[in-house]
Amino acid sequence: MSPDYERVIAQEEKVLASIQEQSEKLIPELKRATAAYLKDWAIGLMKGYLSGNPEVTRALSPVRSDGMKKEFTTVLEAFPAETAQRLDDPHIWLHRVPIPKYELADLSYSYQFEKRSHNAIEAAIKELIGPVASLLSSYGYLNIEEHIDWERGPDGRPQFAYKLPTRAISHYPELNKLRERYKNLLIEYVFASQNLLKALEAKKEAEGGK
């Protein structure tokens, strides 16, 4: 009995659609967790730089000190909106991107695929923490050009230069769990795309290559 190619194709399309639906539902959670992570990280950075540079703090006038506090509050309050906007990046949400047929033959492509997304979100987070560095710099706590933890991006704005911190940040475990979940969905997306391609090619071959 010959396979029911239309049924197999429909099943594979359903699997693919389910993966994409799950991925879409994960995006708001990832954005929220990223903003919370950035807020925790920013507070830790400010505490660290202020306590590590007491002479700078002593030299600030009351007006300047109050100004810094207000600006920092503004930075913290902006994280949810800034994060939501910055993470609307097609290089992150690759479940929305059709995979080229020639890539589906590469057995290592699932790793390359999820790594592209991983690197894109890492780059976004390193950029999003930049306003904290700008604030610290403007009040004399940080020299961006001389500090190994920071660098300037192509647009001239500061960004973090090294691996994202994981310790002493309460929202990191949640963010990491969500990122792992999305990573696994991307791997499933590649496999589902490969299975769909196989079903389509099997149907084509059975019909005489038409």
C-alpha positions in Angstrom: 0.0 0.0 0.0 1.5 3.3 -1.0 1.9 6.1 1.6 -0.8 8.8 1.9 1.6 11.6 1.0 -1.0 14.4 1.5 -1.8 13.1 5.0 1.9 12.9 5.9 2.5 16.4 4.6 -0.5 17.8 6.5 0.9 16.2 9.7 4.3 17.7 9.2 2.8 21.1 8.5 0.8 20.8 11.7 3.9 20.0 13.7 5.7 23.0 12.2 2.8 25.3 12.9 2.6 24.1 16.5 6.3 24.9 17.0 5.9 28.4 15.6 2.8 29.0 17.8 4.7 27.9 20.9 7.6 30.2 19.9 5.3 33.2 19.4 3.8 32.7 22.9 7.3 32.6 24.4 8.3 36.0 23.0 6.5 38.2 25.5 7.8 36.1 28.4 11.4 36.5 27.1 11.0 40.2 26.7 9.6 40.6 30.2 12.3 38.4 31.7 15.1 40.2 29.8 13.8 43.6 31.1 13.8 42.3 34.7 17.3 40.8 34.3 18.5 44.2 33.0 17.0 46.0 35.9 18.7 43.7 38.4 22.0 44.0 36.6 21.8 47.8 36.4 21.1 48.1 40.1 24.1 45.9 40.8 26.3 47.9 38.5 25.4 51.2 40.1 26.0 49.8 43.6 29.4 48.4 42.5 30.7 51.5 40.8 29.5 53.9 43.5 30.9 51.8 46.4 34.2 51.3 44.4 34.7 55.0 43.8 33.8 56.8 47.1 35.9 59.8 46.2 33.8 60.4 43.2 30.6 60.2 45.3 32.0 62.6 47.9 32.9 65.1 45.2 29.3 65.2 43.8 27.3 68.2 44.9 23.8 67.5 46.3 22.2 68.8 43.1 24.4 66.5 41.0 23.8 63.5 43.2 20.0 64.0 43.0 20.3 64.4 39.3 22.1 61.1 39.0 19.5 59.3 41.0 16.7 60.7 38.9 18.4 59.8 35.7 19.1 56.3 36.9 15.4 55.9 37.8 14.5 57.0 34.3 16.9 54.4 32.9 15.3 51.6 35.0 11.8 52.7 34.1 12.7 52.7 30.4 13.9 49.1 30.3 10.6 47.3 29.6 9.8 49.5 26.5 13.4 49.7 25.3 13.8 45.9 25.6 10.5 45.2 23.8 11.6 47.4 20.9 15.2 46.2 20.7 14.1 42.5 20.8 11.8 43.0 17.9 14.7 41.8 15.8 14.3 39.3 13.0 17.8 37.9 13.7 16.5 36.6 17.1 13.1 35.1 16.3 14.3 32.7 13.6 11.2 30.5 13.8 9.6 33.1 11.6 12.2 32.6 8.9 11.8 29.9 6.2 14.9 27.7 6.0 16.5 27.5 2.6 16.2 24.0 1.1 20.0 23.6 0.7 20.5 24.3 4.4 18.1 21.5 5.4 20.6 18.9 4.1 23.2 20.0 6.6 23.0 17.8 9.7 24.7 20.5 11.8 22.4 23.3 10.7 20.2 23.1 13.8 23.1 24.0 16.0 24.2 26.9 13.7 20.6 28.1 13.5 19.9 28.3 17.2 23.4 29.8 17.8 22.6 32.7 15.4 19.5 33.5 17.6 21.6 33.1 20.8 24.2 35.5 19.6 21.7 38.0 18.4 19.9 38.2 21.8 23.2 38.4 23.6 24.2 41.3 21.5 20.9 43.0 22.1 21.2 42.7 25.9 24.8 44.1 25.9 23.5 47.1 24.0 20.5 47.6 26.3 22.7 47.9 29.4 24.6 50.7 27.6 22.6 53.6 29.1 23.9 52.6 32.6 27.5 52.9 31.4 26.7 56.3 29.8 25.2 57.5 33.1 28.2 56.3 35.1 30.6 57.9 32.6 28.8 61.2 32.7 29.2 61.4 36.5 32.8 60.4 36.5 32.5 56.8 37.7 33.6 55.1 34.5 35.9 55.8 31.6 34.5 53.6 28.8 37.6 53.8 26.6 39.8 52.5 29.4 37.6 49.9 31.1 37.9 46.3 29.8 34.2 45.5 30.5 32.9 48.2 28.1 33.3 49.2 24.5 31.6 51.4 22.0 29.4 49.9 19.3 29.4 51.0 15.7 27.0 53.8 16.6 29.4 55.1 19.2 27.2 54.2 22.2 28.6 52.1 25.0 27.8 48.4 25.3 29.0 45.6 27.5 32.0 43.8 26.1 32.1 40.4 27.7 29.9 37.4 28.6 26.7 38.3 30.3 26.8 38.0 34.1 24.9 35.2 35.7 25.7 35.5 39.4 23.9 37.6 42.0 21.1 38.5 39.5 17.9 37.2 40.7 16.1 37.0 37.3 18.9 35.3 35.5 17.6 31.7 36.2 14.2 32.6 34.7 15.7 34.3 31.7 18.1 31.4 31.1 15.3 28.8 31.4 13.2 30.7 28.8 16.2 31.1 26.4 16.9 27.3 26.7 13.2 26.7 25.9 13.4 28.8 22.8 16.7 27.2 21.8 15.0 23.8 21.9 12.1 25.1 19.9 14.4 26.3 17.2 16.1 22.9 17.0 12.6 21.3 16.8 11.8 23.8 14.1 14.8 22.8 11.9 13.9 19.0 12.4 10.3 19.7 11.5 11.3 21.6 8.4 13.5 18.8 7.4 10.7 16.2 7.9 8.3 18.4 5.8 10.9 18.7 3.0 11.4 14.9 3.0 7.6 14.3 2.8 7.3 16.8 -0.1 10.2 15.3 -2.0 8.8 11.8 -1.5 5.5 12.9 -2.9 7.2 14.5 -5.9 9.3 11.4 -6.5 6.2 9.1 -6.3 4.5 11.3 -8.9 7.4 10.9 -11.3 9.4 14.0 -10.4 6.8 16.4 -11.7 
